[in-house]
Amino acid sequence: MQLGKLDERIHVMDASSNAWSVIKDIAQSGVQEEAFYVCDIGDIISKHKEWKIKMPRVQPYYAVKCNDSLTVIEVLAALGTCFDCASKAEINKVLSVGVDPSRIIFAHPAKPLSHLRHAAAVGVDLMTFDGERELHKIKKVFPTAKLVIRIRCDAAIAKSCLGKKFGCDPEREAPHLMNVAHSLGLEIVGVSFHVGSGCDDPPIYHKAIAASRKVFDHGVFLGFSMKLIDIGGGFPGEKGCSLDRIAQVVNNALEEFFPDCGTQVIAEPGRFYVASAYTLAANVHSKRELRNVKDGSKTSVMYYINDGVYGSFNFILYAPAKVTPIPLKGTKHAVYPSSIWGPTCEDIDKVVNFIFLPELSIGDWLVFENMGAYNLQVASPFSGFPTPKVHTVIDERGWRLLKNKDLMKETHFVIGNSPPNLPPGTGRDTIDEKSVFST
Ligand SMILES: *Cc1c(COP(=O)(O)O)cnc(C)c1O
């Protein structure tokens, strides 16, 4: 028995439980071997509240590519966000939960023709572009689309620099592109940028918003009805990170360059909403000790876990990152220099190069926080090692907030912490259903 039979529903936890205790219950149930995630919807609700309080003028369009879980999309739709889609399939997924097409921006500057036709067919008319050829494609299949010109403005420090691939130069290229759009009879309504995902350079938003103003003004000069500015993504989402620094820069820059509240301001946060909501637990299934050749003493320990760089830790392959495993069980064992390896036969399948860990035994669990963004979506079951399943939980307060919202149904929820296939009496899953329903 494994988490495998999992349903997509959100489990309402009893008052004495939290995401961490649920991880313990599942890991220590005696029946779980495969790596698994716990997704805490309460964390996503807190993020949304934080956004609303700190950047009240900016309407979030959640970037679906970051984590396209149907549950996440449903919850965000119920909370009132809009959506940034990058493909036909993402558009369909968002529409499938009942979101109106007017709440979607097709924010990919280079769109395959069939995807553009699909957007036209389903009425998703707001979209970005950054080149002349895209304008001709749009003219051909969707001439009434509302266009947002994407300019380039890169953060000095970011986890990934999207400017290498997209965005026109705001001074040299943007005016020309807007002239072309004008002569083709197309409609430009706004300006967008993306400073880079995982941005650690808050002042860049000021520079980008200033550059957007100039482009915006050229649009006004050409007679376009300019009404939107899209500040993209780049916001941090890990536990303990705060939106404060970026929010302050953004709010001030909007005040300075777009004081007119008639200008609609949107953003495309991905990482911000989901990174900290997902926690991964992986099982130590094998182990190897390295010893000093002279005296035979243990010098370091290699652990093999059942998720790796072909799975949830895919990001390690393209961006070196510090990964911090937390042993689920505290132990008093001696600490050794350790390395952690993924389950496949490949030598690059290494999750942690060097860390001091108390000695672990086979069957022990390692927990990894902040795993909700750009991980599960790119994971593959390479070499027959399955990608982890997700168990979704919410606390009672979050459940009360969501259950009566539009687009959420009572049937999305199930009362009780744990997956139904864990043996009765496992862990702390002894909820009194009446007490939850009656209050
Ligand atoms: C990836 C992407 C996002 C999301 O970026 P985050 O840094 O995760 O917030 C938003 N907009 C576009 C166009 C993207 O490509």
The ligand as an SDF file (V2000), in Angstrom:
LIG
                    3D

 15 15  0  0  0  0  0  0  0  0999 V2000
    8.1860   31.9180  -15.9360 C   0  0  0  0  0  0  0  0  0  0  0  0
    7.3990   33.1370  -16.1570 C   0  0  0  0  0  0  0  0  0  0  0  0
    6.7210   33.7620  -15.0960 C   0  0  0  0  0  0  0  0  0  0  0  0
    6.8150   33.3090  -13.6590 C   0  0  0  0  0  0  0  0  0  0  0  0
    7.9900   33.7660  -13.0820 O   0  0  0  0  0  0  0  0  0  0  0  0
    8.3070   33.6040  -11.5080 P   0  0  0  0  0  0  0  0  0  0  0  0
    9.6730   34.1390  -11.4140 O   0  0  0  0  0  0  0  0  0  0  0  0
    8.1680   32.1860  -11.1620 O   0  0  0  0  0  0  0  0  0  0  0  0
    7.3430   34.4600  -10.7780 O   0  0  0  0  0  0  0  0  0  0  0  0
    5.9550   34.8670  -15.3860 C   0  0  0  0  0  0  0  0  0  0  0  0
    5.8510   35.3500  -16.6340 N   0  0  0  0  0  0  0  0  0  0  0  0
    6.4760   34.7680  -17.6840 C   0  0  0  0  0  0  0  0  0  0  0  0
    6.3090   35.3330  -19.0380 C   0  0  0  0  0  0  0  0  0  0  0  0
    7.2860   33.6610  -17.4740 C   0  0  0  0  0  0  0  0  0  0  0  0
    7.9280   33.1090  -18.5160 O   0  0  0  0  0  0  0  0  0  0  0  0
  1  2  1  0
  2  3  1  0
  2 14  2  0
  3  4  1  0
  3 10  2  0
  4  5  1  0
  5  6  1  0
  6  7  2  0
  6  8  1  0
  6  9  1  0
 10 11  1  0
 11 12  2  0
 12 13  1  0
 12 14  1  0
 14 15  1  0
M  END
$$$$
